[in-house]
Amino acid sequence: MAEIIALVDYGAGNLHSVHNALNAVGANVKVTADPDVVRAADRIVLPGVGSFKACAHGLKGVPGMVEALEERVELGGAPFLGICVGMQLLATRGLEHGTTRGLGWIPGEVRRIEPSDPAIKVPHMGWNDVAILPHARVNGVIEEGEAYFLHSYHFVADDPHHVAAMTDHGEGLVAAVMRANMVGVQFHPEKSQAFGLATLAKFLEWKP
């Protein structure tokens, strides 16, 4: 029986494009705002675009969803993929439009990109390299390549071992984070063509 991939619907703007990309790599996707579907899923994907504050409030506004995610991912060990702001929500807090609490699964905070060179534009938008850190090469999900980014805030992890990949935009920016059965990518797999589809396919095969 095919695994069920729960794609969490909490009003995030990239839901349908992520759904289409997952379908393209053969995933059995259930788009859902039902905590019980999340609890029963084999794998969970959390998309997200927009501000950290809006996405955090949207997720917490779905009755029982945060509790279901904690039960299935943190306690149950289901493989989890966070995309863009869905990745940022793994942090302890975000500093966009004030301080907002995240899920706190990967300690750290999400801060505005502030390059030292004024010629470097924010947001970080477009294609850029994804460089895997040595300790993350065996994770089986993220590989070296080029991906599409669009963000003005970046993840600053408390523990560098939770950083799986970096990119460069006038300074090093976190491209992916990882802890146990959780992986998050700052880039958009659904907009990253072959590289992005390969990332999603590897997530479907990942056995943390």
Z-matrix of the N, CA and C atoms (Angstrom, degrees):
N
C 1 1.465
C 2 1.525 1 109.17
N 3 1.323 2 116.68 1 133.98
C 4 1.469 3 120.92 2 -177.20
C 5 1.519 4 110.39 3 -67.03
N 6 1.315 5 114.92 4 142.07
C 7 1.457 6 120.07 5 176.29
C 8 1.531 7 110.35 6 -63.59
N 9 1.322 8 115.09 7 148.25
C 10 1.461 9 121.02 8 176.57
C 11 1.526 10 108.75 9 -97.67
N 12 1.337 11 115.37 10 125.71
C 13 1.456 12 121.87 11 177.32
C 14 1.522 13 107.26 12 -104.48
N 15 1.324 14 117.28 13 115.19
C 16 1.462 15 121.26 14 177.03
C 17 1.519 16 108.87 15 -86.57
N 18 1.334 17 116.23 16 119.11
C 19 1.458 18 122.59 17 175.00
C 20 1.523 19 106.43 18 -102.76
N 21 1.320 20 115.91 19 110.70
C 22 1.460 21 120.72 20 -168.31
C 23 1.529 22 110.57 21 -75.03
N 24 1.321 23 114.85 22 125.06
C 25 1.464 24 122.43 23 -179.72
C 26 1.522 25 108.90 24 -102.73
N 27 1.332 26 116.22 25 106.89
C 28 1.463 27 120.46 26 176.96
C 29 1.532 28 110.50 27 -133.57
N 30 1.348 29 115.31 28 25.26
C 31 1.449 30 120.77 29 178.47
C 32 1.513 31 114.64 30 91.33
N 33 1.341 32 117.72 31 12.15
C 34 1.463 33 121.49 32 179.34
C 35 1.523 34 109.83 33 -71.69
N 36 1.329 35 116.33 34 139.73
C 37 1.452 36 120.82 35 -170.73
C 38 1.511 37 116.45 36 -69.93
N 39 1.338 38 118.59 37 -22.02
C 40 1.469 39 119.33 38 -175.85
C 41 1.530 40 112.65 39 -99.92
N 42 1.321 41 116.99 40 19.88
C 43 1.467 42 121.26 41 -175.04
C 44 1.526 43 111.94 42 -58.76
N 45 1.322 44 117.74 43 -48.95
C 46 1.459 45 120.50 44 -172.55
C 47 1.529 46 111.92 45 -71.65
N 48 1.324 47 117.39 46 -36.90
C 49 1.463 48 119.33 47 178.96
C 50 1.530 49 110.70 48 -69.51
N 51 1.328 50 117.50 49 -36.24
C 52 1.469 51 120.28 50 175.43
C 53 1.529 52 109.76 51 -66.35
N 54 1.321 53 116.29 52 -41.66
C 55 1.471 54 121.09 53 177.30
C 56 1.529 55 110.44 54 -56.98
N 57 1.324 56 116.27 55 -47.99
C 58 1.468 57 120.54 56 -179.72
C 59 1.524 58 111.67 57 -61.85
N 60 1.338 59 116.68 58 -41.00
C 61 1.471 60 120.40 59 -179.75
C 62 1.527 61 110.96 60 -66.43
N 63 1.329 62 117.15 61 -40.56
C 64 1.466 63 120.13 62 177.30
C 65 1.529 64 110.73 63 -64.50
N 66 1.323 65 116.69 64 -41.04
C 67 1.464 66 119.92 65 176.34
C 68 1.523 67 111.17 66 -60.60
N 69 1.332 68 115.97 67 -37.01
C 70 1.465 69 120.73 68 -177.60
C 71 1.525 70 112.52 69 -64.91
N 72 1.344 71 117.08 70 -24.78
C 73 1.472 72 119.52 71 178.49
C 74 1.533 73 111.10 72 -102.65
N 75 1.341 74 116.16 73 15.10
C 76 1.462 75 120.21 74 171.17
C 77 1.506 76 116.32 75 86.99
N 78 1.329 77 117.70 76 16.70
C 79 1.466 78 119.73 77 -179.07
C 80 1.522 79 111.22 78 -75.14
N 81 1.321 80 115.56 79 147.13
C 82 1.457 81 123.02 80 172.91
C 83 1.530 82 106.97 81 -93.46
N 84 1.347 83 115.92 82 90.42
C 85 1.467 84 121.60 83 -167.79
C 86 1.525 85 111.07 84 -97.34
N 87 1.329 86 115.03 85 136.00
C 88 1.459 87 121.44 86 168.34
C 89 1.524 88 107.61 87 -117.84
N 90 1.330 89 116.50 88 111.38
C 91 1.458 90 120.84 89 173.57
C 92 1.521 91 106.57 90 -77.41
N 93 1.334 92 117.26 91 124.17
C 94 1.455 93 117.82 92 -169.54
C 95 1.521 94 113.42 93 -149.74
N 96 1.330 95 114.82 94 145.39
C 97 1.459 96 122.86 95 167.83
C 98 1.535 97 109.29 96 -115.61
N 99 1.329 98 115.45 97 17.67
C 100 1.465 99 121.93 98 -176.69
C 101 1.529 100 109.49 99 -100.67
N 102 1.331 101 118.03 100 114.81
C 103 1.463 102 120.32 101 179.61
C 104 1.531 103 113.50 102 -56.69
N 105 1.336 104 117.55 103 -32.27
C 106 1.466 105 120.12 104 -178.98
C 107 1.533 106 111.43 105 -68.12
N 108 1.339 107 117.34 106 -33.38
C 109 1.462 108 120.47 107 176.04
C 110 1.527 109 109.53 108 -67.46
N 111 1.322 110 116.55 109 -39.52
C 112 1.468 111 120.89 110 177.52
C 113 1.527 112 110.33 111 -62.98
N 114 1.317 113 116.99 112 -42.29
C 115 1.469 114 120.75 113 -179.86
C 116 1.530 115 111.95 114 -62.74
N 117 1.329 116 116.60 115 -29.57
C 118 1.464 117 120.95 116 -176.73
C 119 1.529 118 113.00 117 -93.44
N 120 1.333 119 117.75 118 -7.24
C 121 1.461 120 120.99 119 -174.15
C 122 1.520 121 112.09 120 -73.88
N 123 1.329 122 115.13 121 152.99
C 124 1.463 123 120.66 122 175.83
C 125 1.527 124 111.54 123 -82.07
N 126 1.329 125 116.63 124 -36.19
C 127 1.463 126 122.99 125 179.05
C 128 1.523 127 107.90 126 -140.10
N 129 1.335 128 115.33 127 154.73
C 130 1.467 129 119.91 128 -175.62
C 131 1.522 130 109.12 129 -131.85
N 132 1.346 131 115.62 130 135.14
C 133 1.460 132 122.15 131 176.23
C 134 1.524 133 108.38 132 -121.44
N 135 1.336 134 115.87 133 129.57
C 136 1.462 135 122.29 134 179.18
C 137 1.524 136 108.55 135 -116.19
N 138 1.343 137 117.45 136 106.01
C 139 1.457 138 119.85 137 178.56
C 140 1.529 139 110.26 138 -82.34
N 141 1.324 140 116.85 139 -174.66
C 142 1.455 141 119.48 140 175.64
C 143 1.511 142 113.06 141 165.19
N 144 1.330 143 116.61 142 130.36
C 145 1.457 144 122.45 143 169.76
C 146 1.526 145 107.44 144 -138.20
N 147 1.340 146 115.73 145 159.10
C 148 1.456 147 120.24 146 -177.83
C 149 1.512 148 110.59 147 104.08
N 150 1.309 149 116.83 148 -152.39
C 151 1.465 150 120.54 149 -176.77
C 152 1.523 151 111.20 150 -88.26
N 153 1.321 152 115.14 151 151.53
C 154 1.464 153 121.63 152 176.06
C 155 1.527 154 109.53 153 -56.87
N 156 1.337 155 116.07 154 -46.01
C 157 1.470 156 120.40 155 -176.54
C 158 1.523 157 111.30 156 -60.55
N 159 1.340 158 116.62 157 -48.05
C 160 1.467 159 120.02 158 -178.31
C 161 1.524 160 111.26 159 -63.55
N 162 1.341 161 116.54 160 -41.94
C 163 1.471 162 119.58 161 -179.31
C 164 1.528 163 111.34 162 -68.40
N 165 1.334 164 117.10 163 -40.86
C 166 1.465 165 120.22 164 178.50
C 167 1.525 166 110.51 165 -62.24
N 168 1.329 167 116.45 166 -44.38
C 169 1.460 168 119.72 167 179.38
C 170 1.524 169 111.04 168 -67.00
N 171 1.341 170 116.76 169 -37.33
C 172 1.458 171 119.92 170 177.92
C 173 1.514 172 112.03 171 -63.33
N 174 1.336 173 116.54 172 -44.09
C 175 1.464 174 120.69 173 -179.63
C 176 1.522 175 110.80 174 -65.55
N 177 1.333 176 115.42 175 -44.73
C 178 1.469 177 119.43 176 -179.49
C 179 1.520 178 111.90 177 -70.45
N 180 1.345 179 116.31 178 -17.59
C 181 1.458 180 120.40 179 179.58
C 182 1.519 181 114.04 180 -80.64
N 183 1.328 182 117.57 181 -9.28
C 184 1.470 183 120.68 182 175.85
C 185 1.528 184 107.49 183 -88.10
N 186 1.329 185 118.71 184 110.97
C 187 1.466 186 120.67 185 -173.04
C 188 1.528 187 112.80 186 -54.10
N 189 1.324 188 115.87 187 124.18
C 190 1.455 189 121.97 188 175.04
C 191 1.511 190 115.71 189 80.25
N 192 1.348 191 118.64 190 -2.28
C 193 1.462 192 119.73 191 -173.64
C 194 1.528 193 112.51 192 -71.14
N 195 1.328 194 117.85 193 -45.10
C 196 1.469 195 119.48 194 -179.65
C 197 1.529 196 109.95 195 -61.61
N 198 1.326 197 116.16 196 -41.57
C 199 1.469 198 119.95 197 178.87
C 200 1.532 199 110.98 198 -63.42
N 201 1.326 200 116.83 199 -39.53
C 202 1.464 201 120.29 200 178.89
C 203 1.525 202 111.02 201 -66.35
N 204 1.325 203 117.07 202 -40.42
C 205 1.463 204 120.62 203 177.38
C 206 1.518 205 110.93 204 -63.66
N 207 1.319 206 116.61 205 -43.77
C 208 1.470 207 119.65 206 179.06
C 209 1.526 208 110.67 207 -62.23
N 210 1.331 209 115.90 208 -41.41
C 211 1.467 210 120.39 209 -178.92
C 212 1.529 211 111.66 210 -65.75
N 213 1.332 212 116.09 211 -43.78
C 214 1.465 213 119.56 212 -173.79
C 215 1.522 214 112.44 213 -82.79
N 216 1.329 215 117.22 214 -36.41
C 217 1.464 216 120.29 215 -175.15
C 218 1.523 217 111.14 216 -93.29
N 219 1.328 218 117.02 217 -58.95
C 220 1.469 219 120.07 218 -176.38
C 221 1.526 220 112.03 219 -66.56
N 222 1.318 221 116.50 220 -44.72
C 223 1.463 222 119.84 221 -176.85
C 224 1.524 223 111.94 222 -92.55
N 225 1.322 224 117.04 223 -38.58
C 226 1.460 225 120.91 224 -174.65
C 227 1.518 226 114.86 225 -86.91
N 228 1.331 227 117.14 226 -16.30
C 229 1.460 228 120.46 227 175.74
C 230 1.519 229 115.64 228 77.17
N 231 1.343 230 117.99 229 17.89
C 232 1.469 231 119.71 230 178.98
C 233 1.526 232 109.60 231 -67.40
N 234 1.330 233 118.50 232 137.12
C 235 1.460 234 120.82 233 175.80
C 236 1.527 235 110.67 234 -58.50
N 237 1.326 236 115.49 235 133.83
C 238 1.471 237 122.48 236 -173.71
C 239 1.514 238 109.82 237 -129.55
N 240 1.343 239 115.69 238 136.65
C 241 1.464 240 121.71 239 175.50
C 242 1.517 241 109.30 240 -126.49
N 243 1.339 242 116.26 241 122.06
C 244 1.451 243 121.79 242 173.41
C 245 1.525 244 109.58 243 -104.71
N 246 1.327 245 117.09 244 135.85
C 247 1.464 246 121.93 245 -175.93
C 248 1.525 247 109.71 246 -118.49
N 249 1.336 248 117.09 247 126.46
C 250 1.462 249 124.69 248 177.84
C 251 1.539 250 109.52 249 56.49
N 252 1.335 251 119.11 250 -115.70
C 253 1.463 252 118.30 251 179.58
C 254 1.530 253 110.68 252 -66.72
N 255 1.315 254 117.13 253 -26.43
C 256 1.467 255 119.76 254 173.02
C 257 1.516 256 111.89 255 -60.51
N 258 1.331 257 117.31 256 -32.24
C 259 1.464 258 122.17 257 172.60
C 260 1.527 259 110.48 258 -73.31
N 261 1.327 260 116.93 259 -42.89
C 262 1.464 261 120.15 260 -178.48
C 263 1.527 262 112.02 261 -62.34
N 264 1.323 263 116.91 262 -31.31
C 265 1.467 264 120.66 263 -179.44
C 266 1.522 265 112.85 264 -65.52
N 267 1.329 266 117.90 265 -12.95
C 268 1.468 267 120.37 266 174.76
C 269 1.522 268 111.43 267 -68.06
N 270 1.324 269 117.74 268 -19.78
C 271 1.461 270 122.47 269 -175.65
C 272 1.526 271 111.74 270 -70.87
N 273 1.323 272 114.13 271 167.53
C 274 1.459 273 120.66 272 176.83
C 275 1.519 274 111.05 273 -66.55
N 276 1.338 275 115.45 274 -41.82
C 277 1.464 276 119.56 275 -177.17
C 278 1.523 277 109.82 276 -156.83
N 279 1.325 278 114.56 277 158.75
C 280 1.456 279 121.68 278 173.36
C 281 1.514 280 109.37 279 -120.76
N 282 1.329 281 116.67 280 146.68
C 283 1.463 282 121.72 281 -175.16
C 284 1.524 283 112.55 282 -108.24
N 285 1.319 284 116.86 283 20.24
C 286 1.463 285 121.28 284 179.96
C 287 1.531 286 109.17 285 -89.79
N 288 1.343 287 116.33 286 122.59
C 289 1.477 288 121.92 287 -176.69
C 290 1.528 289 110.64 288 58.36
N 291 1.327 290 115.61 289 50.34
C 292 1.461 291 120.19 290 -176.60
C 293 1.518 292 110.73 291 92.83
N 294 1.319 293 116.28 292 -178.47
C 295 1.466 294 121.30 293 -178.82
C 296 1.524 295 110.03 294 -95.30
N 297 1.332 296 115.77 295 126.31
C 298 1.462 297 122.29 296 -178.88
C 299 1.515 298 108.70 297 -128.28
N 300 1.312 299 117.36 298 133.97
C 301 1.459 300 121.14 299 179.05
C 302 1.519 301 110.96 300 -72.83
N 303 1.339 302 115.44 301 137.27
C 304 1.448 303 121.23 302 173.14
C 305 1.519 304 110.47 303 -97.50
N 306 1.335 305 116.22 304 -162.46
C 307 1.461 306 120.29 305 178.70
C 308 1.518 307 111.86 306 -72.60
N 309 1.342 308 116.58 307 -27.85
C 310 1.461 309 120.37 308 177.76
C 311 1.511 310 114.25 309 75.63
N 312 1.333 311 118.36 310 20.87
C 313 1.468 312 120.93 311 -178.83
C 314 1.524 313 111.52 312 -79.86
N 315 1.326 314 117.13 313 -30.09
C 316 1.465 315 121.69 314 175.31
C 317 1.526 316 106.27 315 -124.20
N 318 1.338 317 118.07 316 104.82
C 319 1.461 318 120.70 317 -173.32
C 320 1.528 319 112.67 318 -56.66
N 321 1.317 320 115.03 319 133.58
C 322 1.454 321 121.21 320 179.33
C 323 1.507 322 109.72 321 157.04
N 324 1.334 323 115.50 322 -175.81
C 325 1.458 324 118.91 323 178.11
C 326 1.517 325 110.74 324 -138.77
N 327 1.324 326 114.82 325 159.35
C 328 1.466 327 122.13 326 -178.08
C 329 1.529 328 107.46 327 -106.95
N 330 1.332 329 115.39 328 114.36
C 331 1.465 330 121.97 329 -174.78
C 332 1.519 331 110.68 330 -116.53
N 333 1.327 332 115.88 331 160.24
C 334 1.461 333 121.23 332 176.63
C 335 1.525 334 109.71 333 -66.78
N 336 1.323 335 116.25 334 141.37
C 337 1.460 336 121.63 335 173.82
C 338 1.529 337 107.97 336 -70.27
N 339 1.331 338 116.81 337 122.75
C 340 1.463 339 121.71 338 -178.75
C 341 1.527 340 108.93 339 -130.73
N 342 1.329 341 117.59 340 79.54
C 343 1.467 342 120.40 341 -178.02
C 344 1.524 343 111.71 342 -66.04
N 345 1.329 344 115.99 343 145.13
C 346 1.469 345 120.67 344 179.44
C 347 1.522 346 111.40 345 -71.47
N 348 1.318 347 117.20 346 -25.12
C 349 1.460 348 121.98 347 178.94
C 350 1.529 349 109.16 348 -92.84
N 351 1.343 350 118.27 349 115.92
C 352 1.467 351 120.31 350 -177.95
C 353 1.527 352 113.94 351 -64.10
N 354 1.334 353 116.64 352 -14.14
C 355 1.470 354 119.77 353 177.90
C 356 1.532 355 112.05 354 -75.89
N 357 1.326 356 116.97 355 -17.14
C 358 1.464 357 121.12 356 179.19
C 359 1.527 358 108.67 357 -79.68
N 360 1.313 359 116.08 358 121.60
C 361 1.458 360 120.46 359 -174.40
C 362 1.530 361 111.71 360 -86.71
N 363 1.313 362 114.30 361 146.05
C 364 1.464 363 122.71 362 172.52
C 365 1.526 364 106.44 363 -121.88
N 366 1.347 365 118.06 364 129.46
C 367 1.460 366 128.11 365 14.02
C 368 1.535 367 114.31 366 -75.47
N 369 1.323 368 113.20 367 160.19
C 370 1.466 369 121.80 368 169.22
C 371 1.525 370 105.75 369 -75.93
N 372 1.335 371 115.80 370 108.46
C 373 1.463 372 119.56 371 -172.07
C 374 1.519 373 110.38 372 -134.43
N 375 1.326 374 115.82 373 131.19
C 376 1.451 375 121.17 374 175.82
C 377 1.515 376 112.27 375 117.97
N 378 1.322 377 115.29 376 -167.88
C 379 1.458 378 122.01 377 -176.34
C 380 1.518 379 110.76 378 -80.95
N 381 1.326 380 115.73 379 138.16
C 382 1.457 381 120.22 380 178.54
C 383 1.525 382 109.40 381 -153.93
N 384 1.336 383 114.99 382 160.11
C 385 1.469 384 120.58 383 -178.01
C 386 1.519 385 111.59 384 -70.55
N 387 1.313 386 115.68 385 146.78
C 388 1.467 387 123.82 386 170.35
C 389 1.520 388 106.60 387 -113.49
N 390 1.320 389 116.14 388 115.26
C 391 1.472 390 121.92 389 -177.74
C 392 1.524 391 109.28 390 -109.64
N 393 1.323 392 116.57 391 120.52
C 394 1.463 393 121.84 392 -178.41
C 395 1.526 394 109.74 393 -78.67
N 396 1.318 395 116.37 394 137.01
C 397 1.460 396 120.60 395 174.93
C 398 1.529 397 109.18 396 -81.30
N 399 1.339 398 116.90 397 147.97
C 400 1.468 399 119.91 398 -172.84
C 401 1.526 400 114.79 399 -53.36
N 402 1.336 401 117.10 400 -40.63
C 403 1.470 402 118.71 401 -176.33
C 404 1.529 403 112.46 402 -70.77
N 405 1.348 404 117.81 403 -13.37
C 406 1.462 405 120.93 404 -177.19
C 407 1.522 406 113.28 405 -103.19
N 408 1.320 407 117.65 406 3.35
C 409 1.467 408 119.72 407 -173.69
C 410 1.530 409 113.07 408 -66.23
N 411 1.311 410 116.97 409 -21.54
C 412 1.469 411 119.65 410 -176.84
C 413 1.534 412 112.02 411 -93.84
N 414 1.330 413 117.65 412 4.87
C 415 1.473 414 117.75 413 -172.99
C 416 1.522 415 113.27 414 -71.13
N 417 1.339 416 117.09 415 -24.60
C 418 1.450 417 119.19 416 174.25
C 419 1.508 418 115.81 417 82.86
N 420 1.335 419 119.01 418 2.64
C 421 1.466 420 120.85 419 -179.81
C 422 1.531 421 110.80 420 -112.62
N 423 1.319 422 117.13 421 -52.80
C 424 1.459 423 121.31 422 -175.11
C 425 1.525 424 109.63 423 -95.33
N 426 1.316 425 115.93 424 136.30
C 427 1.458 426 121.19 425 174.32
C 428 1.524 427 109.55 426 -126.95
N 429 1.335 428 115.50 427 169.81
C 430 1.467 429 120.39 428 175.34
C 431 1.523 430 109.17 429 -67.31
N 432 1.307 431 116.09 430 146.06
C 433 1.455 432 119.31 431 176.64
C 434 1.511 433 111.21 432 165.52
N 435 1.327 434 115.12 433 -164.30
C 436 1.458 435 121.71 434 178.28
C 437 1.514 436 108.98 435 -118.19
N 438 1.335 437 115.77 436 135.04
C 439 1.459 438 120.72 437 -177.83
C 440 1.523 439 109.72 438 -134.96
N 441 1.332 440 114.40 439 165.51
C 442 1.458 441 120.42 440 -179.01
C 443 1.534 442 109.80 441 -96.64
N 444 1.330 443 115.38 442 126.32
C 445 1.462 444 122.60 443 -179.19
C 446 1.523 445 110.45 444 -115.30
N 447 1.322 446 116.01 445 149.89
C 448 1.454 447 122.21 446 170.30
C 449 1.534 448 108.30 447 -156.96
N 450 1.339 449 115.67 448 96.08
C 451 1.472 450 119.09 449 -178.50
C 452 1.533 451 110.48 450 -161.34
N 453 1.334 452 114.16 451 151.15
C 454 1.462 453 121.68 452 177.01
C 455 1.525 454 111.63 453 -111.04
N 456 1.326 455 116.41 454 -11.31
C 457 1.472 456 122.07 455 179.09
C 458 1.525 457 108.34 456 -121.93
N 459 1.336 458 115.63 457 150.90
C 460 1.463 459 119.36 458 -175.74
C 461 1.514 460 110.59 459 -134.81
N 462 1.320 461 114.81 460 154.75
C 463 1.468 462 123.76 461 -177.42
C 464 1.529 463 109.10 462 -81.70
N 465 1.341 464 116.29 463 126.69
C 466 1.468 465 122.12 464 174.43
C 467 1.528 466 106.59 465 -116.23
N 468 1.328 467 116.51 466 104.03
C 469 1.466 468 121.27 467 -175.15
C 470 1.525 469 111.18 468 -81.70
N 471 1.330 470 116.05 469 141.77
C 472 1.466 471 120.09 470 176.19
C 473 1.521 472 111.12 471 -67.02
N 474 1.314 473 117.14 472 -37.67
C 475 1.465 474 122.94 473 -178.00
C 476 1.528 475 109.14 474 -110.17
N 477 1.338 476 117.81 475 115.61
C 478 1.467 477 119.37 476 -178.11
C 479 1.517 478 113.70 477 -60.25
N 480 1.317 479 118.32 478 -21.11
C 481 1.463 480 120.24 479 178.89
C 482 1.528 481 112.34 480 -71.22
N 483 1.331 482 116.74 481 -12.22
C 484 1.459 483 119.64 482 175.54
C 485 1.528 484 111.94 483 -85.48
N 486 1.326 485 117.00 484 -7.39
C 487 1.464 486 121.26 485 177.94
C 488 1.525 487 108.36 486 -88.54
N 489 1.334 488 116.57 487 120.63
C 490 1.470 489 121.08 488 -176.75
C 491 1.522 490 112.24 489 -96.83
N 492 1.333 491 117.07 490 -30.62
C 493 1.466 492 120.21 491 -176.61
C 494 1.519 493 109.60 492 -152.72
N 495 1.321 494 114.91 493 154.24
C 496 1.468 495 122.05 494 -179.90
C 497 1.522 496 109.92 495 -127.14
N 498 1.318 497 114.83 496 158.49
C 499 1.457 498 121.88 497 167.99
C 500 1.522 499 106.87 498 -132.70
N 501 1.327 500 117.32 499 174.90
C 502 1.459 501 119.77 500 -176.38
C 503 1.531 502 109.59 501 -128.57
N 504 1.326 503 114.78 502 127.99
C 505 1.465 504 120.73 503 175.17
C 506 1.534 505 107.30 504 -143.59
N 507 1.339 506 114.10 505 72.68
C 508 1.450 507 119.96 506 -174.04
C 509 1.515 508 112.71 507 78.47
N 510 1.302 509 116.61 508 -18.35
C 511 1.465 510 125.45 509 175.69
C 512 1.521 511 106.29 510 -160.22
N 513 1.309 512 116.28 511 166.93
C 514 1.450 513 119.33 512 177.25
C 515 1.520 514 111.15 513 -71.88
N 516 1.317 515 116.08 514 129.95
C 517 1.465 516 121.88 515 176.16
C 518 1.524 517 108.69 516 -123.42
N 519 1.311 518 116.32 517 143.44
C 520 1.459 519 121.25 518 179.62
C 521 1.526 520 109.57 519 -68.29
N 522 1.331 521 115.86 520 125.33
C 523 1.463 522 121.83 521 177.13
C 524 1.525 523 111.81 522 -99.36
N 525 1.340 524 117.42 523 -24.97
C 526 1.467 525 120.88 524 179.46
C 527 1.517 526 109.80 525 -156.14
N 528 1.321 527 115.42 526 145.33
C 529 1.460 528 121.81 527 175.02
C 530 1.524 529 108.25 528 -123.20
N 531 1.329 530 114.63 529 160.84
C 532 1.455 531 118.25 530 -177.36
C 533 1.522 532 110.33 531 -158.80
N 534 1.333 533 116.28 532 136.56
C 535 1.462 534 121.71 533 171.01
C 536 1.523 535 107.87 534 -151.39
N 537 1.324 536 115.46 535 123.12
C 538 1.468 537 121.47 536 177.75
C 539 1.533 538 110.17 537 52.60
N 540 1.327 539 117.56 538 -115.83
C 541 1.474 540 122.08 539 -176.56
C 542 1.528 541 112.35 540 -95.14
N 543 1.337 542 117.01 541 14.91
C 544 1.464 543 121.28 542 -177.27
C 545 1.524 544 110.22 543 -115.51
N 546 1.320 545 116.12 544 134.03
C 547 1.456 546 120.82 545 173.45
C 548 1.523 547 107.42 546 -136.02
N 549 1.322 548 116.02 547 141.72
C 550 1.454 549 120.86 548 177.66
C 551 1.510 550 110.05 549 -134.04
N 552 1.332 551 116.79 550 141.25
C 553 1.463 552 121.21 551 179.62
C 554 1.524 553 109.08 552 -123.03
N 555 1.337 554 116.07 553 132.91
C 556 1.451 555 120.67 554 177.55
C 557 1.529 556 111.57 555 -75.33
N 558 1.320 557 115.71 556 -29.48
C 559 1.465 558 119.52 557 179.63
C 560 1.530 559 110.84 558 -76.97
N 561 1.328 560 114.58 559 171.05
C 562 1.469 561 121.04 560 -179.60
C 563 1.526 562 109.61 561 -102.73
N 564 1.331 563 119.29 562 101.02
C 565 1.468 564 119.92 563 176.90
C 566 1.524 565 112.17 564 -58.33
N 567 1.326 566 116.05 565 -34.69
C 568 1.471 567 120.27 566 -176.36
C 569 1.529 568 112.33 567 -70.21
N 570 1.346 569 117.32 568 -12.96
C 571 1.465 570 121.81 569 177.56
C 572 1.527 571 112.04 570 -114.16
N 573 1.330 572 116.70 571 4.44
C 574 1.464 573 121.35 572 -172.22
C 575 1.522 574 113.46 573 -103.60
N 576 1.322 575 116.30 574 21.81
C 577 1.463 576 122.96 575 172.80
C 578 1.533 577 111.64 576 51.41
N 579 1.313 578 118.39 577 -134.05
C 580 1.469 579 121.22 578 -172.93
C 581 1.520 580 111.75 579 -61.50
N 582 1.337 581 117.13 580 -39.38
C 583 1.471 582 120.19 581 179.93
C 584 1.528 583 110.40 582 -62.80
N 585 1.325 584 116.17 583 -43.54
C 586 1.451 585 119.82 584 -179.15
C 587 1.513 586 112.97 585 -66.86
N 588 1.320 587 116.64 586 -42.47
C 589 1.462 588 119.46 587 177.84
C 590 1.524 589 111.48 588 -64.35
N 591 1.332 590 116.54 589 -36.60
C 592 1.466 591 120.10 590 176.75
C 593 1.526 592 110.80 591 -63.98
N 594 1.332 593 117.07 592 -37.81
C 595 1.465 594 121.08 593 177.71
C 596 1.525 595 110.35 594 -62.67
N 597 1.319 596 116.97 595 -45.59
C 598 1.465 597 120.25 596 179.30
C 599 1.527 598 111.33 597 -65.11
N 600 1.333 599 116.72 598 -39.98
C 601 1.467 600 120.12 599 179.14
C 602 1.525 601 110.84 600 -63.41
N 603 1.328 602 116.79 601 -39.47
C 604 1.466 603 120.10 602 179.35
C 605 1.526 604 110.93 603 -68.54
N 606 1.343 605 116.69 604 -35.21
C 607 1.464 606 119.11 605 176.31
C 608 1.529 607 110.43 606 -61.98
N 609 1.324 608 117.29 607 -38.44
C 610 1.466 609 120.45 608 -179.54
C 611 1.530 610 112.26 609 -65.83
N 612 1.327 611 115.39 610 -25.23
C 613 1.469 612 120.68 611 -179.05
C 614 1.535 613 112.70 612 -96.19
N 615 1.307 614 116.72 613 -11.09
C 616 1.478 615 122.98 614 -171.70
C 617 1.519 616 111.22 615 -64.16
N 618 1.320 617 115.64 616 132.69
C 619 1.457 618 121.72 617 176.75
C 620 1.531 619 109.00 618 -124.40
N 621 1.319 620 116.92 619 83.44
C 622 1.478 621 120.21 620 -176.32
C 623 1.521 622 112.08 621 -67.63
